């Protein structure tokens, strides 16, 4: 799930929230006036989907920085990844039908699904996959996609087997191929990737400025697709998208947010799907240098925040308090790590001990990429002032943020939709040298423990190491994760079989049908 993010500000003066892609399993609940699973699937019809995005952040490259959910939705329907999130298992096959590791967990062999073909009719080969994975690794967005695997160690063995050799044992490697391992035809020129044929359940008909029409791929290897077409419309704010749904212009409003959900709650003709703990909106503090390099300062900031108030006001109650550990949906999430709570006296003491400069004003950079993100920065700044810390919120346009602030800034907000794997976040954002190490964090004990987690298939040893990994993250990392936002979709009464998984699992619309 690309770090490489997505979306738009909630309009209207109320503080609200939404959830985002991300990638992965996890629980969900749904309340709906219509039974979205009732009836026999009907073939035909066009599903009109609204998704958040900004014209300034559109991209057509499957391996690029996908700052819009609208673009990610389009790409994920046209192109398949090797694996995907599952309802019962964290990782299930997609373009890869199966995989197997060597005894030392370093060499993994992925077998391609039978009948997999590009939209132009040509078969998908292992050479196509190898070329695509190597290309992905060479892009800014994909640099950290396959940690520990060098380009030369991605090879083909015959036409239908791809071999990945890791520098170190990695029991979690299949999980890491779920989110952005989109496959293109070998040697596709960069200037042609936007229109390159995919392998997914839908093929591109047209694309204009973040909007697109996709047509059913009747020869998709994955099974029958019910819809004739999917039309994606980009909206720059969730309220406009919700209004379009209420007015009948679209059938599905994706990640529409809490305020819009409450507006629609009384409508008997609107389905509401709620996915708990779907998205993280952490505050990132740079640990490599600058004012937050001292672990005492980071601890103080984590004690300054009023988590309950953040969830109540920023998320309108559609969320849960978090504990500075990313991956709350992981079955192995360490619930026994003591919950950090607001303690201004302790925070002040730590700041004094660290000789923190309280005369300075610290800029907290944020974007309006998703509902509630900028509001979370504003509320935190207010809470910090109660501890004598002066914080000025600076809003950046999405493109400028990823060019100038992300991975470089000393104090900023960001968001992640992936939530079902502690290891995912560790590998992408916290291990020393990780391609998306947002805080510039380097902790030898964390690195050693991470290697213990991914280097063993023994469940007991892994569980012990995974808990220690989370304990170190809780104590020392540069992430202040105050809460988790619920994901909320709204749909019209005729939409059936909506996907219930968050992240990449949520954008898989091949089983959706229309009861008309």
TAHUCOR-V153948 format. One record per residue. N is the residue number from 1. RES is the residue in one small letter. SS is DSSP state (helix for helix, strand for strand, loop for the rest). D_CENTER is the distance of its C-alpha to the mean C-alpha in whole Angstrom. Layout:
N:RES:SS:D_CENTER + N:RES:SS:D_CENTER
This chain:
1:x:loop:5 + 2:x:loop:7 + 3:x:loop:7 + 4:x:loop:9 + 5:x:loop:7 + 6:x:loop:9 + 7:x:loop:12 + 8:x:loop:15 + 9:x:loop:17 + 10:x:loop:19 + 11:x:loop:23 + 12:x:loop:26 + 13:x:loop:26 + 14:x:loop:25 + 15:x:loop:22 + 16:x:loop:19 + 17:x:loop:15 + 18:x:loop:12 + 19:x:loop:9 + 20:x:loop:6 + 21:x:loop:4 + 22:x:loop:2 + 23:x:strand:5 + 24:x:strand:8 + 25:x:loop:11 + 26:x:loop:13 + 27:x:loop:15 + 28:x:loop:16 + 29:x:strand:19 + 30:x:strand:21 + 31:x:strand:24 + 32:x:strand:25 + 33:x:loop:29 + 34:x:loop:29 + 35:x:loop:28 + 36:x:loop:25 + 37:x:loop:26 + 38:x:loop:30 + 39:x:loop:32 + 40:x:loop:32 + 41:x:loop:30 + 42:x:loop:31 + 43:x:loop:31 + 44:x:loop:31 + 45:x:loop:29 + 46:x:strand:27 + 47:x:strand:23 + 48:x:strand:23 + 49:x:strand:19 + 50:x:strand:18 + 51:x:strand:15 + 52:x:strand:14 + 53:x:loop:15 + 54:x:loop:17 + 55:x:helix:20 + 56:x:helix:20 + 57:x:helix:17 + 58:x:loop:17 + 59:x:loop:17 + 60:x:loop:18 + 61:x:loop:17 + 62:x:loop:15 + 63:x:loop:15 + 64:x:loop:14 + 65:x:loop:12 + 66:x:loop:11 + 67:x:loop:11 + 68:x:loop:12 + 69:x:helix:10 + 70:x:helix:14 + 71:x:helix:14 + 72:x:helix:10 + 73:x:helix:12 + 74:x:helix:15 + 75:x:helix:14 + 76:x:helix:13 + 77:x:helix:16 + 78:x:helix:18 + 79:x:loop:17 + 80:x:loop:16 + 81:x:loop:15 + 82:x:loop:17 + 83:x:strand:15 + 84:x:strand:13 + 85:x:loop:12 + 86:x:loop:15 + 87:x:loop:17 + 88:x:loop:19 + 89:x:loop:18 + 90:x:loop:14 + 91:x:loop:15 + 92:x:strand:17 + 93:x:strand:19 + 94:x:loop:18 + 95:x:loop:20 + 96:x:strand:21 + 97:x:strand:23 + 98:x:strand:24 + 99:x:strand:24 + 100:x:strand:26 + 101:x:strand:26 + 102:x:loop:29 + 103:x:loop:31 + 104:x:loop:30 + 105:x:loop:26 + 106:x:loop:26 + 107:x:strand:27 + 108:x:strand:25 + 109:x:strand:26 + 110:x:strand:24 + 111:x:strand:26 + 112:x:strand:25 + 113:x:loop:25 + 114:x:loop:29 + 115:x:loop:29 + 116:x:loop:26 + 117:x:strand:27 + 118:x:loop:26 + 119:x:loop:27 + 120:x:loop:30 + 121:x:loop:31 + 122:x:loop:31 + 123:x:strand:30 + 124:x:loop:27 + 125:x:loop:28 + 126:x:helix:27 + 127:x:helix:28 + 128:x:helix:25 + 129:x:helix:23 + 130:x:helix:24 + 131:x:helix:24 + 132:x:helix:21 + 133:x:helix:19 + 134:x:helix:22 + 135:x:helix:21 + 136:x:helix:17 + 137:x:helix:18 + 138:x:loop:20 + 139:x:loop:18 + 140:x:loop:17 + 141:x:loop:13 + 142:x:loop:14 + 143:x:loop:16 + 144:x:loop:14 + 145:x:loop:13 + 146:x:loop:16 + 147:x:loop:17 + 148:x:loop:21 + 149:x:loop:22 + 150:x:loop:24 + 151:x:helix:24 + 152:x:helix:28 + 153:x:helix:27 + 154:x:strand:25 + 155:x:strand:28 + 156:x:strand:29 + 157:x:loop:32 + 158:x:loop:33 + 159:x:loop:32 + 160:x:loop:29 + 161:x:strand:28 + 162:x:strand:25 + 163:x:strand:26 + 164:x:strand:24 + 165:x:strand:26 + 166:x:loop:24 + 167:x:loop:26 + 168:x:loop:26 + 169:x:loop:25 + 170:x:loop:22 + 171:x:loop:21 + 172:x:loop:18 + 173:x:helix:18 + 174:x:helix:17 + 175:x:helix:14 + 176:x:helix:13 + 177:x:helix:13 + 178:x:loop:11 + 179:x:loop:8 + 180:x:loop:10 + 181:x:loop:14 + 182:x:loop:15 + 183:x:loop:19 + 184:x:loop:22 + 185:x:loop:25 + 186:x:loop:27 + 187:x:loop:28 + 188:x:loop:26 + 189:x:loop:27 + 190:x:helix:25 + 191:x:helix:26 + 192:x:helix:26 + 193:x:helix:23 + 194:x:helix:22 + 195:x:helix:24 + 196:x:loop:24 + 197:x:loop:24 + 198:x:loop:22 + 199:x:loop:22 + 200:x:loop:20 + 201:x:loop:21 + 202:x:strand:22 + 203:x:strand:23 + 204:x:strand:23 + 205:x:strand:26 + 206:x:strand:26 + 207:x:strand:23 + 208:x:strand:24 + 209:x:loop:23 + 210:x:loop:19 + 211:x:strand:21 + 212:x:strand:22 + 213:x:strand:24 + 214:x:strand:23 + 215:x:strand:26 + 216:x:strand:26 + 217:x:loop:26 + 218:x:loop:29 + 219:x:loop:29 + 220:x:loop:26 + 221:x:loop:26 + 222:x:loop:24 + 223:x:loop:26 + 224:x:loop:27 + 225:x:loop:25 + 226:x:loop:27 + 227:x:loop:26 + 228:x:loop:28 + 229:x:strand:25 + 230:x:strand:22 + 231:x:strand:22 + 232:x:strand:19 + 233:x:strand:20 + 234:x:strand:18 + 235:x:strand:19 + 236:x:loop:19 + 237:x:loop:19 + 238:x:helix:18 + 239:x:helix:22 + 240:x:helix:23 + 241:x:helix:21 + 242:x:helix:22 + 243:x:helix:25 + 244:x:helix:25 + 245:x:helix:24 + 246:x:helix:27 + 247:x:loop:29 + 248:x:loop:29 + 249:x:loop:27 + 250:x:loop:24 + 251:x:loop:23 + 252:x:strand:20 + 253:x:strand:18 + 254:x:loop:14 + 255:x:loop:12 + 256:x:loop:16 + 257:x:loop:16 + 258:x:helix:19 + 259:x:helix:22 + 260:x:helix:21 + 261:x:helix:21 + 262:x:helix:24 + 263:x:helix:26 + 264:x:helix:26 + 265:x:loop:26 + 266:x:loop:30 + 267:x:loop:30 + 268:x:loop:31 + 269:x:loop:30 + 270:x:strand:26 + 271:x:strand:24 + 272:x:strand:21 + 273:x:strand:18 + 274:x:strand:16 + 275:x:strand:14 + 276:x:strand:14 + 277:x:strand:12 + 278:x:strand:9 + 279:x:strand:7 + 280:x:strand:9 + 281:x:loop:11 + 282:x:loop:13 + 283:x:strand:16 + 284:x:strand:16 + 285:x:strand:20 + 286:x:loop:21 + 287:x:loop:23 + 288:x:loop:25 + 289:x:loop:27 + 290:x:loop:28 + 291:x:loop:29 + 292:x:loop:26 + 293:x:loop:27 + 294:x:loop:29 + 295:x:helix:27 + 296:x:helix:29 + 297:x:helix:28 + 298:x:helix:24 + 299:x:helix:26 + 300:x:helix:28 + 301:x:helix:25 + 302:x:helix:23 + 303:x:helix:26 + 304:x:helix:27 + 305:x:loop:24 + 306:x:loop:25 + 307:x:helix:22 + 308:x:helix:23 + 309:x:helix:24 + 310:x:helix:21 + 311:x:helix:20 + 312:x:helix:23 + 313:x:helix:23 + 314:x:helix:19 + 315:x:loop:18 + 316:x:loop:21 + 317:x:loop:21 + 318:x:loop:18 + 319:x:strand:16 + 320:x:strand:18 + 321:x:strand:19 + 322:x:loop:17 + 323:x:loop:19 + 324:x:loop:17 + 325:x:loop:15 + 326:x:loop:12 + 327:x:loop:11 + 328:x:loop:13 + 329:x:loop:13 + 330:x:loop:14 + 331:x:loop:18 + 332:x:loop:19 + 333:x:loop:18 + 334:x:loop:21 + 335:x:loop:22 + 336:x:loop:25 + 337:x:loop:24 + 338:x:loop:26 + 339:x:loop:24 + 340:x:loop:24 + 341:x:loop:26 + 342:x:loop:28 + 343:x:loop:31 + 344:x:helix:32 + 345:x:helix:35 + 346:x:helix:34 + 347:x:helix:31 + 348:x:helix:34 + 349:x:helix:36 + 350:x:helix:33 + 351:x:helix:33 + 352:x:helix:37 + 353:x:helix:37 + 354:x:loop:34 + 355:x:loop:37 + 356:x:loop:34 + 357:x:loop:35 + 358:x:loop:35 + 359:x:loop:37 + 360:x:loop:34 + 361:x:strand:31 + 362:x:strand:28 + 363:x:strand:26 + 364:x:strand:22 + 365:x:strand:20 + 366:x:strand:18 + 367:x:loop:16 + 368:x:loop:16 + 369:x:loop:13 + 370:x:loop:12 + 371:x:loop:15 + 372:x:loop:16 + 373:x:helix:15 + 374:x:helix:18 + 375:x:helix:20 + 376:x:helix:18 + 377:x:helix:20 + 378:x:helix:23 + 379:x:helix:24 + 380:x:helix:23 + 381:x:helix:25 + 382:x:helix:28 + 383:x:helix:27 + 384:x:helix:28 + 385:x:helix:31 + 386:x:loop:32 + 387:x:loop:32 + 388:x:loop:34 + 389:x:loop:31 + 390:x:strand:31 + 391:x:strand:27 + 392:x:strand:27 + 393:x:strand:24 + 394:x:strand:24 + 395:x:strand:21 + 396:x:loop:20 + 397:x:loop:20 + 398:x:helix:16 + 399:x:helix:18 + 400:x:helix:20 + 401:x:helix:17 + 402:x:helix:16 + 403:x:helix:19 + 404:x:helix:21 + 405:x:helix:19 + 406:x:loop:16 + 407:x:loop:17 + 408:x:loop:20 + 409:x:loop:21 + 410:x:loop:22 + 411:x:strand:21 + 412:x:strand:18 + 413:x:strand:15 + 414:x:loop:11 + 415:x:loop:8 + 416:x:strand:5 + 417:x:loop:3 + 418:x:loop:4 + 419:x:loop:7 + 420:x:loop:10 + 421:x:loop:11 + 422:x:helix:13 + 423:x:helix:14 + 424:x:helix:11 + 425:x:helix:10 + 426:x:helix:14 + 427:x:helix:14 + 428:x:helix:12 + 429:x:helix:13 + 430:x:helix:16 + 431:x:loop:18 + 432:x:loop:21 + 433:x:loop:20 + 434:x:loop:17 + 435:x:loop:16 + 436:x:loop:13 + 437:x:loop:15 + 438:x:loop:15 + 439:x:loop:18 + 440:x:loop:20 + 441:x:loop:20 + 442:x:loop:23 + 443:x:loop:24 + 444:x:helix:27 + 445:x:helix:27 + 446:x:helix:23 + 447:x:helix:23 + 448:x:helix:26 + 449:x:helix:24 + 450:x:helix:21 + 451:x:helix:23 + 452:x:helix:25 + 453:x:helix:22 + 454:x:helix:21 + 455:x:loop:25 + 456:x:loop:26 + 457:x:loop:26 + 458:x:loop:28 + 459:x:helix:26 + 460:x:helix:29 + 461:x:helix:28 + 462:x:helix:25 + 463:x:helix:24 + 464:x:helix:26 + 465:x:helix:25 + 466:x:helix:21 + 467:x:helix:23 + 468:x:helix:24 + 469:x:helix:21 + 470:x:helix:20 + 471:x:helix:23 + 472:x:helix:23 + 473:x:helix:19 + 474:x:helix:21 + 475:x:helix:24 + 476:x:helix:23 + 477:x:loop:20 + 478:x:loop:19 + 479:x:strand:16 + 480:x:strand:17 + 481:x:loop:15 + 482:x:loop:17 + 483:x:strand:15 + 484:x:strand:13 + 485:x:strand:12 + 486:x:strand:13 + 487:x:strand:12 + 488:x:strand:15 + 489:x:strand:16 + 490:x:strand:20 + 491:x:strand:22 + 492:x:strand:25 + 493:x:loop:28 + 494:x:loop:28 + 495:x:strand:25 + 496:x:strand:24 + 497:x:loop:22 + 498:x:loop:19 + 499:x:loop:16 + 500:x:loop:15 + 501:x:loop:12 + 502:x:strand:9 + 503:x:helix:6 + 504:x:helix:8 + 505:x:helix:11 + 506:x:helix:11 + 507:x:loop:12 + 508:x:loop:14 + 509:x:loop:17 + 510:x:loop:20 + 511:x:loop:22 + 512:x:loop:22 + 513:x:strand:25 + 514:x:strand:28 + 515:x:loop:31 + 516:x:loop:33
